[in-house]
Amino acid sequence: MKKHALQIRLENVLSQSFSEQCNSEGKQKADVVRRFMKMYAEYGEALFQDLAYCIGNKALIEQYKSNKNNEYEFGTRVTQENEDPSVIHKVGELYSGPGGLGLAASLALVRRDGKTYKLSHAWASDYDEDSCETYRKNVMPDSFESVICSDVRTLDISNLAPIDGFMYGFPCNDFSIVGESKGFDGEFGPLYTYGVKVLDCHRPKWFLAENVGGISSANDGLAFKKILADLSAAGENGYSLTVHKYKFEEYGIPQARHRLIVIGLRTDLGLKFEVPAPTNKTTTSREAIDNPPISGDAHNHEYTKQSANVIERLKHIKPGQNAWNADLPEHLQLNVKTTRLSHIYKRLDPDKPAYTITGSGGGGTHMYHWDEPRALTNRERARLQTFPDDFLFSGSKESVRKQLGMAVPVKGAQIILEAVLKTFAGQDYESISPNIGYFRKNIIDQPESTDPITAAA
């Protein structure tokens, strides 16, 4: 969708008053206007009804002032005796990264039978300061203290605010097929257990757990079975799980990113989550990066300085090819006798979704433009992860690259979270059977076409 600059002209007296008010509260004028427009897009004329009601109701004004998020939940007020309020799920997040899931949660919205179902952030935590700063600026700009920068092993989980939903993409380093696939034997493998502790302590109605597809085969598949068993048994009632390996390119995401996502619903609620059906819409890397063009002065759009040797090598690699299947002169060939990763000096195919963005790696791993002999910028990578252009990443260029590589595509996560909201709203939606299966305590029910996963006691 093409974006246009918007100019707003106010009378001098009103403009001065608006500026003074923003300055006194330490807010950017553009942020205030953007936020108001977002609320108007969601609630239309109901927004003005709420404002009018607030102006004449001192109690609601005090509620607004005392709200720790400094945010009146427009649309939740009951304007008529028989009008249903909005249903808002407070959400907590571990290993939140820069905010792929977090931004998706803030965008997720479902309306049914006069009710609005949406998600509201309660808290988020990550150990990386740059990621926390990115999350604070873009996802929770009015509640910085709710983003906790801490090693999860020192986090006081019991003191976190109550939540209705929980999200976590626990570190995947030890489960990734690109790494050594150490599973539970690695440094990061056991970190999933802190999510289980959140479920035990806060017993949210639902949770979302995300990891790389390679987790299902780590430790000969035993790690995955153990993780599912622990998640399903968590809390007082346990959770019914829907486990699916999503191919995000099938949902219109301009990137072939495959992730295993578990949605758990508390068993006492009697609900069942179904996998939202693919949209079967394909978005190419060219469409994502070039439509609309990225401004030369855009944030996080710094170019990587390429050596003359790399530039010459890329000129011999056609779109979609890598260093191994291109016709390279001998002096440009790589002298690698062991594992040949397919994404080394791989150029994008402009007519297909991009291959998977990674967060780290040396020469040849930066993802390369289909036409220009260079690595992609972080803003171009952000486009492939479906972050909006006004989402500003904090930290060095390499730090931003790492944040992007660890993030969940925003629009893909939004589709899944809106399916969660539809489940609670009782709204039907087009769905498919999970390719891993349904999992409950002691019970596994899955499609015949998938490999069996034994039930855990």
Protein Blocks (a to p, Z undefined) as FASTA:
>chain_A
ZZddddddddfklmmmmmmmmmmnopafklmmmmmmmmmmmnmmmlmmmmmmmmmmmklm
mmmmmpmnlpacehjacfbfklccddddddddehklnolmmmmmmmgccdeehiacdddd
fbdcdfbfklmmmmmmmmmmmlmmlpccddfklpcfklpccdfbdcddddfklmcfklno
nmjmmmklmmmmmmmmmmmmnopabdcddddfklmmgghhlmmmmmmmmmmmgcjkopad
ddddddfklnopacdcdddddddddfklopacdddddekiacdfklmmmmccddfkbghi
accdddfklmmmmmmpcghiafklpccdfklpccdfbdcdfkgopacdfkbccddddfbd
cehilopafkbgcdddfklmmmmnopafklcceddfklmmmmmmmpccfklmmmmmmmmm
mmmnopacdddddfkbpcdehiacddfkbccddddZZ
